[in-house]
């Protein structure tokens, strides 16, 4: 077995261990943020899942299920809040239209700056 294959396997195992160790902590933090922001938005949501995604911070399905990357736990608070609000707003507008961004701007008028900062923060960096 090659050296690179072993490294990749170790890296993957470490990622799974990190995910398992932090999944429930991330769930608690994200649920609290959803509760706080959804008191304002009042959207009906489905299941909330915590995942170990390689390229996404969060997503929203057509059926109203929200998915979040456990690594949100390691982000600066305002960025984590922005991700939660972003996905909550998709419950109302399942696109990135002007209406969607107006919903996000109700909580984060500086959403453009936050989005740029988040893009510079790689999902797989932690």
C-alpha positions in Angstrom: 0.0 0.0 0.0 1.4 3.4 -0.9 2.3 6.1 1.5 -0.3 8.5 0.0 -3.1 6.0 0.4 -2.2 5.5 4.1 -2.1 9.3 4.7 -5.5 9.7 3.1 -7.0 6.9 5.2 -5.6 8.4 8.4 -6.9 11.8 7.4 -10.4 10.4 6.7 -10.4 8.5 10.0 -9.4 11.7 11.9 -12.2 13.5 10.1 -14.8 10.9 11.2 -13.5 11.1 14.8 -13.7 14.9 14.8 -17.2 14.7 13.4 -18.4 12.2 16.0 -16.8 14.2 18.8 -18.4 17.5 17.8 -21.7 16.6 16.1 -23.9 16.9 19.2 -22.2 20.1 20.3 -22.9 21.6 16.9 -26.5 20.4 17.0 -27.1 22.1 20.3 -25.5 25.4 19.1 -27.4 25.3 15.7 -30.7 24.5 17.3 -30.3 27.4 19.7 -29.6 29.8 16.8 -32.5 28.4 14.8 -34.8 29.0 17.7 -33.6 32.6 18.2 -33.8 33.6 14.6 -37.0 31.7 13.8 -38.8 33.6 16.5 -38.5 36.5 14.1 -39.0 34.8 10.8 -41.6 32.3 11.9 -40.9 29.7 9.2 -42.1 26.1 9.3 -39.1 23.8 9.2 -38.6 20.1 8.9 -35.7 18.0 10.1 -32.4 19.6 11.2 -29.3 17.5 10.3 -25.7 17.9 11.3 -23.3 16.5 8.6 -19.7 16.2 7.8 -19.8 17.9 4.4 -16.6 18.7 2.4 -17.8 21.7 0.5 -20.9 23.2 2.1 -21.6 25.0 5.3 -25.4 24.4 5.0 -28.3 23.5 2.7 -32.0 23.5 2.6 -34.2 20.9 0.9 -37.5 21.5 -0.9 -39.3 19.7 2.0 -37.9 22.2 4.5 -35.1 20.1 5.9 -32.0 22.0 7.0 -28.5 20.5 6.9 -25.5 22.1 8.6 -21.8 21.3 8.6 -20.6 20.4 12.1 -17.6 22.7 11.5 -19.9 25.7 12.0 -19.0 25.1 15.7 -15.5 26.5 15.0 -16.5 29.6 13.1 -16.7 33.1 14.4 -20.1 33.6 16.0 -21.4 36.1 13.4 -20.5 33.8 10.5 -22.3 30.9 12.2 -25.3 33.1 12.7 -25.3 34.2 9.1 -25.2 30.6 7.9 -28.2 29.7 10.0 -30.2 32.8 8.8 -29.2 32.1 5.2 -30.6 28.6 5.4 -33.7 29.7 7.3 -34.5 32.2 4.6 -34.4 29.4 2.0 -37.5 28.0 3.7 -39.3 31.1 2.3 -37.3 31.6 -0.9 -35.6 28.5 -2.3 -33.3 30.5 -4.5 -30.9 33.5 -4.3 -33.3 36.1 -5.7 -33.5 39.7 -4.6 -36.5 38.7 -2.3 -34.2 36.1 -0.7 -31.4 38.5 -0.1 -33.9 41.1 1.4 -34.9 38.4 3.9 -31.3 37.8 4.9 -30.7 41.6 5.1 -33.4 41.9 7.7 -30.9 40.2 10.2 -27.6 40.9 8.4 -27.5 44.1 6.4 -23.8 43.4 6.0 -24.5 39.9 4.4 -22.2 40.7 1.4 -19.2 41.1 3.6 -20.0 38.1 5.7 -20.5 36.0 2.5 -17.1 37.1 1.2 -15.5 36.2 4.5 -17.1 32.8 4.6 -15.9 32.1 1.0 -12.4 32.8 2.2 -12.9 30.3 5.1 -12.5 26.8 3.6 -15.0 24.2 4.8 -12.3 21.5 5.1 -9.8 23.8 6.9 -10.6 22.6 10.4 
